[in-house]
Amino acid sequence: MIVSLMKFEVHLGAEPQLHEVFRRHRILETAMTVEGCWKLALAMPDEPDGTAYVVGFWESERAYQRWMEHPERGAAAGDLLPLMSGAFDPAAPALKMNILHSVPEADAWSRPAKTNHE
């Protein structure tokens, strides 16, 4: 299992617009269709500071590579670029880290998530 961490540096106060772009373009939902994508989250600090992060949990490096090759990855770049305060390359990969230990163990991550209706 690997974790991906993508940092977004946006203009201070643009975090809600970033969230709106992610929702409108269904970026996380599209990535979740990739085989081996287990969990994704768009997050920001409690005290807004112009940063946001996408954290992903993937079955393997190959699973993450499938997302990198997905035809819809980067489709929202035109809406994201005006929000960025720093350099932003929509084709750049995220920082990837190998999981050495997790609780629950890695196989639990691959099970379908329960919804509030279950």
N, CA, C and O atoms as a MOPAC input file, in Angstrom:
PM7 MOZYME 1SCF
protein

 N      0.85200 1    -1.17300 1     0.00000 1
 C      0.00000 1     0.00000 1     0.00000 1
 C      0.89400 1     1.23100 1     0.00000 1
 O      1.94500 1     1.25400 1     0.64100 1
 N      0.46100 1     2.24900 1    -0.72600 1
 C      1.16300 1     3.52900 1    -0.70400 1
 C      0.17800 1     4.64300 1    -0.36300 1
 O     -1.03300 1     4.51200 1    -0.53600 1
 N      0.74100 1     5.73500 1     0.12500 1
 C     -0.01900 1     6.95100 1     0.38400 1
 C      0.51300 1     8.00400 1    -0.57500 1
 O      1.72300 1     8.14200 1    -0.75500 1
 N     -0.39800 1     8.74000 1    -1.18200 1
 C      0.01400 1     9.88200 1    -2.00600 1
 C     -0.40500 1    11.15500 1    -1.28200 1
 O     -1.45900 1    11.20900 1    -0.64800 1
 N      0.43400 1    12.16900 1    -1.38600 1
 C      0.15500 1    13.45500 1    -0.74700 1
 C      0.45400 1    14.55300 1    -1.75500 1
 O      1.60400 1    14.77800 1    -2.13200 1
 N     -0.60400 1    15.23300 1    -2.18300 1
 C     -0.48100 1    16.32100 1    -3.16500 1
 C     -0.80400 1    17.62200 1    -2.45300 1
 O     -1.89100 1    17.78200 1    -1.89900 1
 N      0.14800 1    18.55700 1    -2.47100 1
 C     -0.03500 1    19.85300 1    -1.82100 1
 C     -0.47100 1    20.88100 1    -2.85500 1
 O      0.09100 1    20.96000 1    -3.94700 1
 N     -1.48100 1    21.66800 1    -2.49300 1
 C     -1.95100 1    22.77400 1    -3.31400 1
 C     -1.70000 1    24.06500 1    -2.55000 1
 O     -2.15200 1    24.21700 1    -1.41500 1
 N     -0.98700 1    24.98600 1    -3.16400 1
 C     -0.76900 1    26.30900 1    -2.57500 1
 C     -1.67000 1    27.28600 1    -3.31600 1
 O     -1.43000 1    27.62600 1    -4.47400 1
 N     -2.72100 1    27.73300 1    -2.61400 1
 C     -3.70900 1    28.62100 1    -3.22500 1
 C     -3.62000 1    30.00100 1    -2.58100 1
 O     -3.02800 1    30.16900 1    -1.51500 1
 N     -4.21500 1    30.97400 1    -3.24600 1
 C     -4.29500 1    32.30500 1    -2.65800 1
 C     -5.08100 1    32.19400 1    -1.35000 1
 O     -6.09400 1    31.50000 1    -1.28400 1
 N     -4.61000 1    32.87600 1    -0.32700 1
 C     -5.28200 1    32.83400 1     0.97200 1
 C     -6.74200 1    33.21500 1     0.78600 1
 O     -7.05600 1    34.24200 1     0.18600 1
 N     -7.61500 1    32.39100 1     1.29800 1
 C     -9.04800 1    32.60600 1     1.16300 1
 C     -9.66800 1    31.86700 1    -0.01200 1
 O    -10.89100 1    31.84700 1    -0.14800 1
 N     -8.84600 1    31.25800 1    -0.86600 1
 C     -9.35600 1    30.54600 1    -2.04100 1
 C     -9.64000 1    29.07400 1    -1.76600 1
 O    -10.01700 1    28.33700 1    -2.67800 1
 N     -9.46500 1    28.64000 1    -0.52900 1
 C     -9.68900 1    27.22800 1    -0.20500 1
 C    -11.11800 1    26.78400 1    -0.52900 1
 O    -11.30000 1    25.69100 1    -1.06500 1
 N    -12.14300 1    27.59900 1    -0.22200 1
 C    -13.50600 1    27.17300 1    -0.59200 1
 C    -13.68900 1    27.02100 1    -2.10500 1
 O    -14.40800 1    26.12800 1    -2.55200 1
 N    -13.05000 1    27.87700 1    -2.88600 1
 C    -13.14300 1    27.75300 1    -4.34200 1
 C    -12.44100 1    26.48100 1    -4.82500 1
 O    -12.90400 1    25.82300 1    -5.75600 1
 N    -11.32000 1    26.14500 1    -4.18400 1
 C    -10.63800 1    24.89700 1    -4.51500 1
 C    -11.56300 1    23.71900 1    -4.26000 1
 O    -11.69400 1    22.82500 1    -5.09600 1
 N    -12.19800 1    23.72400 1    -3.10700 1
 C    -13.13700 1    22.65800 1    -2.76300 1
 C    -14.25800 1    22.57900 1    -3.80100 1
 O    -14.64700 1    21.48800 1    -4.21600 1
 N    -14.76900 1    23.72500 1    -4.21400 1
 C    -15.85300 1    23.76300 1    -5.19000 1
 C    -15.40300 1    23.18000 1    -6.52900 1
 O    -16.16400 1    22.45400 1    -7.16800 1
 N    -14.18100 1    23.48600 1    -6.96200 1
 C    -13.66100 1    22.92500 1    -8.21700 1
 C    -13.56700 1    21.40200 1    -8.10300 1
 O    -13.95000 1    20.68700 1    -9.02900 1
 N    -13.06400 1    20.90900 1    -6.97900 1
 C    -12.97000 1    19.45600 1    -6.78200 1
 C    -14.35100 1    18.80700 1    -6.83900 1
 O    -14.51700 1    17.74200 1    -7.43400 1
 N    -15.33800 1    19.45000 1    -6.21900 1
 C    -16.68600 1    18.87500 1    -6.22300 1
 C    -17.31400 1    18.94400 1    -7.61200 1
 O    -17.88500 1    17.96300 1    -8.08800 1
 N    -17.20900 1    20.09600 1    -8.25600 1
 C    -17.84000 1    20.28000 1    -9.57200 1
 C    -17.25600 1    19.32800 1   -10.60900 1
 O    -17.99000 1    18.76500 1   -11.42100 1
 N    -15.94800 1    19.14800 1   -10.58400 1
 C    -15.29700 1    18.26100 1   -11.55100 1
 C    -15.25300 1    16.80200 1   -11.08600 1
 O    -14.81100 1    15.92200 1   -11.82400 1
 N    -15.70900 1    16.55900 1    -9.87000 1
 C    -15.74700 1    15.19700 1    -9.31300 1
 C    -14.36800 1    14.52800 1    -9.40300 1
 O    -14.24100 1    13.37400 1    -9.81100 1
 N    -13.35500 1    15.28400 1    -9.01300 1
 C    -11.97500 1    14.81200 1    -9.13200 1
 C    -11.74300 1    13.57100 1    -8.27400 1
 O    -11.22800 1    12.56400 1    -8.76100 1
 N    -12.12000 1    13.64100 1    -7.00700 1
 C    -11.89800 1    12.48100 1    -6.13400 1
 C    -12.76300 1    11.30400 1    -6.55000 1
 O    -12.31400 1    10.15800 1    -6.53300 1
 N    -14.00100 1    11.58700 1    -6.92300 1
 C    -14.90600 1    10.51400 1    -7.33900 1
 C    -14.37700 1     9.81600 1    -8.58900 1
 O    -14.48700 1     8.59600 1    -8.71200 1
 N    -13.80500 1    10.58100 1    -9.51300 1
 C    -13.23300 1     9.99200 1   -10.72400 1
 C    -12.03200 1     9.12900 1   -10.37100 1
 O    -11.89600 1     8.02000 1   -10.88700 1
 N    -11.16300 1     9.62000 1    -9.50000 1
 C     -9.99500 1     8.83600 1    -9.09600 1
 C    -10.40600 1     7.54500 1    -8.40000 1
 O     -9.73300 1     6.52300 1    -8.53500 1
 N    -11.51000 1     7.58800 1    -7.65600 1
 C    -11.96700 1     6.38300 1    -6.95300 1
 C    -12.40500 1     5.28100 1    -7.91500 1
 O    -12.51600 1     4.12500 1    -7.50600 1
 N    -12.65700 1     5.61000 1    -9.18500 1
 C    -13.02200 1     4.57800 1   -10.15500 1
 C    -11.81600 1     3.77700 1   -10.61800 1
 O    -11.97100 1     2.73800 1   -11.26000 1
 N    -10.62000 1     4.24700 1   -10.30000 1
 C     -9.38800 1     3.56800 1   -10.70900 1
 C     -9.19100 1     2.33800 1    -9.83100 1
 O     -9.24300 1     2.42200 1    -8.60400 1
 N     -8.96400 1     1.20400 1   -10.47100 1
 C     -8.72400 1    -0.02600 1    -9.72000 1
 C     -7.53000 1     0.15700 1    -8.79700 1
 O     -6.45400 1     0.56600 1    -9.23600 1
 N     -7.72000 1    -0.14700 1    -7.52200 1
 C     -6.64300 1    -0.04100 1    -6.54400 1
 C     -6.61600 1     1.27100 1    -5.78500 1
 O     -5.76000 1     1.46300 1    -4.92200 1
 N     -7.53600 1     2.18200 1    -6.08900 1
 C     -7.65400 1     3.41100 1    -5.29700 1
 C     -8.58900 1     3.10300 1    -4.13600 1
 O     -9.75400 1     2.76300 1    -4.34300 1
 N     -8.07600 1     3.22400 1    -2.91600 1
 C     -8.84500 1     2.79900 1    -1.75800 1
 C     -9.53100 1     3.93300 1    -1.02200 1
 O    -10.70000 1     3.79800 1    -0.66000 1
 N     -8.85900 1     5.02800 1    -0.79000 1
 C     -9.44000 1     6.15800 1    -0.04300 1
 C     -8.80500 1     7.44100 1    -0.54600 1
 O     -7.63100 1     7.45800 1    -0.91500 1
 N     -9.59000 1     8.52800 1    -0.56100 1
 C     -9.08500 1     9.84000 1    -0.94600 1
 C     -9.73200 1    10.89700 1    -0.07400 1
 O    -10.88100 1    10.74600 1     0.33900 1
 N     -9.00200 1    11.96700 1     0.20800 1
 C     -9.55800 1    13.08000 1     0.97000 1
 C     -8.89300 1    14.37400 1     0.53600 1
 O     -7.68500 1    14.42000 1     0.30300 1
 N     -9.69900 1    15.42500 1     0.42900 1
 C     -9.20500 1    16.78500 1     0.25400 1
 C     -9.26300 1    17.41400 1     1.63100 1
 O    -10.32400 1    17.43600 1     2.25500 1
 N     -8.14000 1    17.92700 1     2.11700 1
 C     -8.06700 1    18.44500 1     3.48000 1
 C     -7.32000 1    19.76200 1     3.51200 1
 O     -6.51900 1    20.06600 1     2.62700 1
 N     -7.59900 1    20.54800 1     4.56000 1
 C     -6.87400 1    21.79800 1     4.77900 1
 C     -6.68300 1    21.98400 1     6.27500 1
 O     -7.41500 1    21.39500 1     7.07000 1
 N     -5.71000 1    22.79500 1     6.66800 1
 C     -5.47800 1    23.03000 1     8.09400 1
 C     -6.68700 1    23.68700 1     8.76600 1
 O     -7.49600 1    24.34300 1     8.11000 1
 N     -6.79400 1    23.50100 1    10.07800 1
 C     -7.86300 1    24.15100 1    10.85200 1
 C     -7.85200 1    25.65700 1    10.66000 1
 O     -8.90100 1    26.28400 1    10.50700 1
 N     -6.67200 1    26.22400 1    10.66800 1
 C     -6.50200 1    27.66300 1    10.42900 1
 C     -6.05200 1    27.83700 1     8.98200 1
 O     -4.90400 1    27.53300 1     8.65800 1
 N     -6.93300 1    28.31800 1     8.10700 1
 C     -6.55200 1    28.44000 1     6.69400 1
 C     -5.25100 1    29.22300 1     6.52000 1
 O     -5.05400 1    30.29000 1     7.10100 1
 N     -4.36700 1    28.64400 1     5.69000 1
 C     -3.08300 1    29.29100 1     5.43900 1
 C     -2.71900 1    29.27600 1     3.95900 1
 O     -1.56800 1    29.51000 1     3.59300 1
 N     -3.71000 1    28.99800 1     3.11000 1
 C     -3.44200 1    28.95800 1     1.68300 1
 C     -2.92700 1    27.62100 1     1.19100 1
 O     -2.41700 1    27.52800 1     0.07500 1
 N     -3.05200 1    26.58400 1     2.00700 1
 C     -2.66300 1    25.25100 1     1.56300 1
 C     -3.83800 1    24.29700 1     1.69600 1
 O     -4.71700 1    24.46700 1     2.54200 1
 N     -3.82400 1    23.31100 1     0.85300 1
 C     -4.76400 1    22.19800 1     0.92800 1
 C     -4.01700 1    20.96900 1     0.42200 1
 O     -3.02300 1    21.08600 1    -0.29500 1
 N     -4.49500 1    19.81300 1     0.79300 1
 C     -3.81200 1    18.57200 1     0.45600 1
 C     -4.83100 1    17.54600 1    -0.01400 1
 O     -5.95800 1    17.49400 1     0.47800 1
 N     -4.41400 1    16.73200 1    -0.97300 1
 C     -5.16700 1    15.53800 1    -1.30500 1
 C     -4.34200 1    14.37100 1    -0.80200 1
 O     -3.18300 1    14.19800 1    -1.17700 1
 N     -4.95800 1    13.58100 1     0.04800 1
 C     -4.32100 1    12.39400 1     0.60800 1
 C     -5.00800 1    11.18200 1    -0.01000 1
 O     -6.23400 1    11.07600 1     0.01800 1
 N     -4.22200 1    10.27600 1    -0.56300 1
 C     -4.77700 1     9.07500 1    -1.18000 1
 C     -4.12800 1     7.82100 1    -0.64900 1
 O     -2.94000 1     7.80900 1    -0.32500 1
 N     -4.90700 1     6.77700 1    -0.56100 1
 C     -4.40500 1     5.45900 1    -0.16900 1
 C     -4.64200 1     4.53000 1    -1.35200 1
 O     -5.76400 1     4.39200 1    -1.83900 1
 N     -3.56900 1     3.90100 1    -1.80100 1
 C     -3.57300 1     3.10200 1    -3.01700 1
 C     -3.05600 1     1.71200 1    -2.72800 1
 O     -2.18900 1     1.52500 1    -1.87500 1
 N     -3.58600 1     0.74600 1    -3.43500 1
 C     -3.16000 1    -0.64100 1    -3.27000 1
 C     -1.67700 1    -0.81600 1    -3.58600 1
 O     -0.97700 1    -1.58200 1    -2.92300 1
 N     -1.20700 1    -0.09500 1    -4.60800 1
 C      0.16800 1    -0.30100 1    -5.06500 1
 C      0.62200 1     0.89400 1    -5.90000 1
 O     -0.17100 1     1.77300 1    -6.23800 1
 N      1.89700 1     0.90600 1    -6.21900 1
 C      2.44100 1     1.90900 1    -7.12500 1
 C      1.72400 1     1.82800 1    -8.47400 1
 O      1.43100 1     2.86000 1    -9.07800 1
 N      1.44500 1     0.63000 1    -8.94400 1
 C      0.75600 1     0.45200 1   -10.23500 1
 C     -0.64400 1     1.06900 1   -10.19200 1
 O     -1.08200 1     1.67100 1   -11.17200 1
 N     -1.33600 1     0.92800 1    -9.08200 1
 C     -2.66700 1     1.53200 1    -8.96000 1
 C     -2.56300 1     3.04700 1    -9.08100 1
 O     -3.35900 1     3.66900 1    -9.78500 1
 N     -1.59100 1     3.64500 1    -8.40000 1
 C     -1.41500 1     5.09600 1    -8.49900 1
 C     -1.04200 1     5.48400 1    -9.92900 1
 O     -1.50200 1     6.51100 1   -10.42800 1
 N     -0.22200 1     4.68600 1   -10.58500 1
 C      0.17400 1     4.96600 1   -11.96300 1
 C     -1.03900 1     4.93800 1   -12.89400 1
 O     -1.09800 1     5.70400 1   -13.85500 1
 N     -1.99900 1     4.06700 1   -12.61600 1
 C     -3.22600 1     4.05500 1   -13.43100 1
 C     -3.93800 1     5.40200 1   -13.33600 1
 O     -4.49100 1     5.88200 1   -14.32600 1
 N     -3.92700 1     6.02000 1   -12.14100 1
 C     -4.52900 1     7.34900 1   -12.00900 1
 C     -3.71800 1     8.38200 1   -12.79300 1
 O     -4.29300 1     9.24700 1   -13.45500 1
 N     -2.40600 1     8.29900 1   -12.72400 1
 C     -1.56100 1     9.24000 1   -13.45600 1
 C     -1.83200 1     9.16900 1   -14.96400 1
 O     -1.69000 1    10.16900 1   -15.66900 1
 N     -2.21800 1     8.00200 1   -15.45200 1
 C     -2.47700 1     7.78900 1   -16.88000 1
 C     -3.95300 1     7.97000 1   -17.24800 1
 O     -4.31300 1     7.87000 1   -18.42100 1
 N     -4.80000 1     8.23500 1   -16.26200 1
 C     -6.24200 1     8.35000 1   -16.51500 1
 C     -6.51000 1     9.54600 1   -17.43100 1
 O     -5.94100 1    10.61700 1   -17.22000 1
 N     -7.36600 1     9.38200 1   -18.44400 1
 C     -7.59900 1    10.47600 1   -19.38500 1
 C     -8.25900 1    11.71000 1   -18.77100 1
 O     -8.15600 1    12.80000 1   -19.33500 1
 N     -8.92700 1    11.56400 1   -17.64000 1
 C     -9.57700 1    12.72200 1   -17.01500 1
 C     -8.71900 1    13.41000 1   -15.96600 1
 O     -9.08700 1    14.47300 1   -15.46700 1
 N     -7.56400 1    12.81000 1   -15.62100 1
 C     -6.68500 1    13.46800 1   -14.65300 1
 C     -6.17000 1    14.76500 1   -15.26500 1
 O     -5.64500 1    14.75900 1   -16.37900 1
 N     -6.31000 1    15.83800 1   -14.57100 1
 C     -5.86400 1    17.13200 1   -15.06500 1
 C     -6.93000 1    17.91000 1   -15.82800 1
 O     -6.67800 1    19.03000 1   -16.27300 1
 N     -8.12500 1    17.32600 1   -15.98500 1
 C     -9.18600 1    17.99000 1   -16.75000 1
 C     -9.62600 1    19.30200 1   -16.10800 1
 O    -10.13700 1    20.18100 1   -16.80300 1
 N     -9.44000 1    19.45200 1   -14.80600 1
 C     -9.86000 1    20.67200 1   -14.10500 1
 C     -8.75700 1    21.71900 1   -14.02600 1
 O     -8.92900 1    22.73400 1   -13.35300 1
 N     -7.64400 1    21.50200 1   -14.68700 1
 C     -6.49100 1    22.40900 1   -14.56900 1
 C     -6.85600 1    23.85200 1   -14.88200 1
 O     -6.36500 1    24.76300 1   -14.21600 1
 N     -7.69300 1    24.07800 1   -15.86300 1
 C     -8.07100 1    25.44400 1   -16.22200 1
 C     -8.78500 1    26.17400 1   -15.10400 1
 O     -8.65300 1    27.39100 1   -14.97300 1
 N     -9.55300 1    25.43400 1   -14.28400 1
 C    -10.24200 1    26.04200 1   -13.14100 1
 C     -9.34900 1    26.12400 1   -11.91400 1
 O     -9.56100 1    26.97600 1   -11.05100 1
 N     -8.35000 1    25.24600 1   -11.82600 1
 C     -7.45200 1    25.24000 1   -10.67000 1
 C     -6.36200 1    26.29900 1   -10.77600 1
 O     -6.03400 1    26.95000 1    -9.78400 1
 N     -5.80500 1    26.47600 1   -11.95300 1
 C     -4.66100 1    27.38200 1   -12.11600 1
 C     -4.89600 1    28.79100 1   -11.57700 1
 O     -3.99600 1    29.32300 1   -10.92800 1
 N     -6.05100 1    29.43400 1   -11.80500 1
 C     -6.23300 1    30.79200 1   -11.27900 1
 C     -6.24100 1    30.87200 1    -9.74700 1
 O     -6.03400 1    31.94500 1    -9.18000 1
 N     -6.47700 1    29.74500 1    -9.08500 1
 C     -6.52900 1    29.72300 1    -7.61900 1
 C     -5.14300 1    29.59500 1    -6.98900 1
 O     -4.96700 1    29.88700 1    -5.80700 1
 N     -4.16500 1    29.16200 1    -7.77600 1
 C     -2.85100 1    28.83700 1    -7.24300 1
 C     -2.01000 1    30.08200 1    -6.98000 1
 O     -1.98300 1    31.01900 1    -7.77800 1
 N     -1.32600 1    30.06500 1    -5.84000 1
 C     -0.42600 1    31.16900 1    -5.49500 1
 C      1.02200 1    30.81600 1    -5.80700 1
 O      1.87300 1    31.69800 1    -5.91800 1
 N      1.29500 1    29.53800 1    -5.94400 1
 C      2.64700 1    29.08300 1    -6.23700 1
 C      2.67000 1    28.33300 1    -7.54900 1
 O      1.67300 1    28.26700 1    -8.26800 1
 N      3.82600 1    27.76900 1    -7.84600 1
 C      3.96200 1    26.96900 1    -9.05600 1
 C      3.01800 1    25.77200 1    -8.97600 1
 O      2.87700 1    25.14500 1    -7.92600 1
 N      2.37900 1    25.46900 1   -10.09700 1
 C      1.43800 1    24.34900 1   -10.12700 1
 C      1.56100 1    23.65900 1   -11.46600 1
 O      1.34800 1    24.26800 1   -12.51400 1
 N      1.90500 1    22.38900 1   -11.42600 1
 C      1.98400 1    21.57400 1   -12.63100 1
 C      0.92100 1    20.49000 1   -12.50300 1
 O      1.10300 1    19.54300 1   -11.73800 1
 N     -0.18900 1    20.60800 1   -13.23900 1
 C     -1.26400 1    19.62400 1   -13.09600 1
 C     -0.86000 1    18.21100 1   -13.48300 1
 O     -1.55300 1    17.25900 1   -13.12500 1
 N      0.23900 1    18.05100 1   -14.20100 1
 C      0.68900 1    16.71600 1   -14.58500 1
 C      1.66300 1    16.11200 1   -13.58200 1
 O      2.02900 1    14.94400 1   -13.70800 1
 N      2.08800 1    16.88700 1   -12.59100 1
 C      3.08800 1    16.40400 1   -11.63200 1
 C      2.49600 1    15.32700 1   -10.72800 1
 O      1.32400 1    15.39600 1   -10.35600 1
 N      3.30300 1    14.33900 1   -10.37800 1
 C      2.83200 1    13.32600 1    -9.43400 1
 C      2.85500 1    13.86700 1    -8.00500 1
 O      3.54400 1    14.83900 1    -7.69700 1
 N      2.09800 1    13.22200 1    -7.16500 1
 C      2.10400 1    13.53500 1    -5.73900 1
 C      3.34400 1    12.90600 1    -5.09000 1
 O      3.99100 1    12.03200 1    -5.66700 1
 N      3.64900 1    13.36600 1    -3.89700 1
 C      4.64000 1    12.69200 1    -3.06800 1
 C      4.05800 1    11.33000 1    -2.72000 1
 O      2.90900 1    11.24100 1    -2.28600 1
 N      4.83100 1    10.27400 1    -2.90300 1
 C      4.35000 1     8.92400 1    -2.59800 1
 C      5.18400 1     8.33100 1    -1.47800 1
 O      6.40500 1     8.48100 1    -1.44700 1
 N      4.51500 1     7.66200 1    -0.56700 1
 C      5.17500 1     7.03100 1     0.56300 1
 C      4.69500 1     5.59900 1     0.68400 1
 O      3.50300 1     5.32400 1     0.55000 1
 N      5.62500 1     4.68500 1     0.93700 1
 C      5.26300 1     3.29200 1     1.18300 1
 C      4.80800 1     3.14000 1     2.62300 1
 O      5.43500 1     3.67100 1     3.53900 1
 N      3.72800 1     2.42200 1     2.81900 1
 C      3.21900 1     2.15600 1     4.16000 1
 C      4.00000 1     0.97900 1     4.74500 1
 O      4.03900 1    -0.10800 1     4.16900 1
 N      4.60700 1     1.21500 1     5.87800 1
 C      5.35600 1     0.16200 1     6.55900 1
 C      4.48100 1    -0.58900 1     7.55100 1
 O      4.68200 1    -1.77700 1     7.80400 1
 N      3.51200 1     0.12200 1     8.10600 1
 C      2.62500 1    -0.48200 1     9.10100 1
 C      1.35700 1     0.34800 1     9.14900 1
 O      1.41500 1     1.57600 1     9.09600 1
 N      0.22200 1    -0.30500 1     9.24900 1
 C     -1.03800 1     0.43200 1     9.36700 1
 C     -1.98700 1    -0.31700 1    10.29000 1
 O     -1.89400 1    -1.53400 1    10.44900 1
 N     -2.88100 1     0.41900 1    10.88400 1
 C     -3.93200 1    -0.15400 1    11.71000 1
 C     -5.23500 1     0.47100 1    11.22800 1
 O     -5.34900 1     1.69500 1    11.30800 1
 N     -6.19300 1    -0.24200 1    10.75200 1
 C     -6.13300 1    -1.69700 1    10.56000 1
 C     -5.13500 1    -2.06400 1     9.47400 1
 O     -4.61100 1    -1.20000 1     8.77100 1
 N     -4.88200 1    -3.35900 1     9.35200 1
 C     -3.92600 1    -3.81700 1     8.34900 1
 C     -4.41800 1    -3.45200 1     6.95500 1
 O     -5.59700 1    -3.15800 1     6.76200 1
 N     -3.52500 1    -3.47100 1     6.00400 1
 C     -3.79100 1    -2.97800 1     4.65100 1
 C     -5.01300 1    -3.61500 1     3.99800 1
 O     -5.74100 1    -2.92400 1     3.28600 1
 N     -5.26600 1    -4.90700 1     4.21300 1
 C     -6.39900 1    -5.52800 1     3.52400 1
 C     -7.73600 1    -4.92400 1     3.94800 1
 O     -8.69600 1    -4.96500 1     3.17900 1
 N     -7.81600 1    -4.36900 1     5.14800 1
 C     -9.05800 1    -3.72700 1     5.59100 1
 C     -9.35200 1    -2.47500 1     4.77900 1
 O    -10.51400 1    -2.09900 1     4.62100 1
 N     -8.31900 1    -1.82900 1     4.26600 1
 C     -8.51600 1    -0.60600 1     3.48200 1
 C     -9.20800 1    -0.89300 1     2.16800 1
 O     -9.90500 1    -0.02800 1     1.63700 1
 N     -9.03100 1    -2.07600 1     1.63700 1
 C     -9.56900 1    -2.38100 1     0.31800 1
 C    -11.05500 1    -2.73900 1     0.35800 1
 O    -11.69200 1    -2.84200 1    -0.69100 1
 N    -11.60300 1    -2.92800 1     1.53400 1
 C    -13.03800 1    -3.25500 1     1.63600 1
 C    -13.86000 1    -2.00800 1     1.31800 1
 O    -13.44400 1    -0.89100 1     1.62600 1
 N    -15.02000 1    -2.19900 1     0.70400 1
 C    -15.87200 1    -1.04000 1     0.40900 1
 C    -16.22100 1    -0.28400 1     1.68500 1
 O    -16.47000 1    -0.88300 1     2.73200 1
 N    -16.23400 1     1.03300 1     1.57800 1
 C    -16.57200 1     1.87700 1     2.72300 1
 C    -18.05600 1     1.74600 1     3.02800 1
 O    -18.87400 1     1.60600 1     2.11900 1
 N    -18.39600 1     1.79300 1     4.29700 1
 C    -19.79100 1     1.80300 1     4.71100 1
 C    -20.33100 1     3.21100 1     4.54700 1
 O    -19.61700 1     4.18900 1     4.76500 1
 N    -21.56500 1     3.30500 1     4.17000 1
 C    -22.19900 1     4.60300 1     4.05000 1
 C    -23.01200 1     4.87100 1     5.30200 1
 O    -23.18400 1     3.97400 1     6.12700 1
 N    -23.50900 1     6.07000 1     5.45700 1
 C    -24.34500 1     6.40200 1     6.60000 1
 C    -25.66300 1     5.65200 1     6.58300 1
 O    -26.36700 1     5.60200 1     7.59100 1
 N    -25.99700 1     5.07000 1     5.44400 1
 C    -27.27700 1     4.37200 1     5.30800 1
 C    -27.18400 1     2.89900 1     5.65600 1
 O    -28.20100 1     2.20600 1     5.69000 1
 N    -25.97000 1     2.40600 1     5.91600 1
 C    -25.82600 1     0.97200 1     6.23300 1
 C    -25.94400 1     0.74900 1     7.71100 1
 O    -25.85100 1    -0.38800 1     8.17400 1

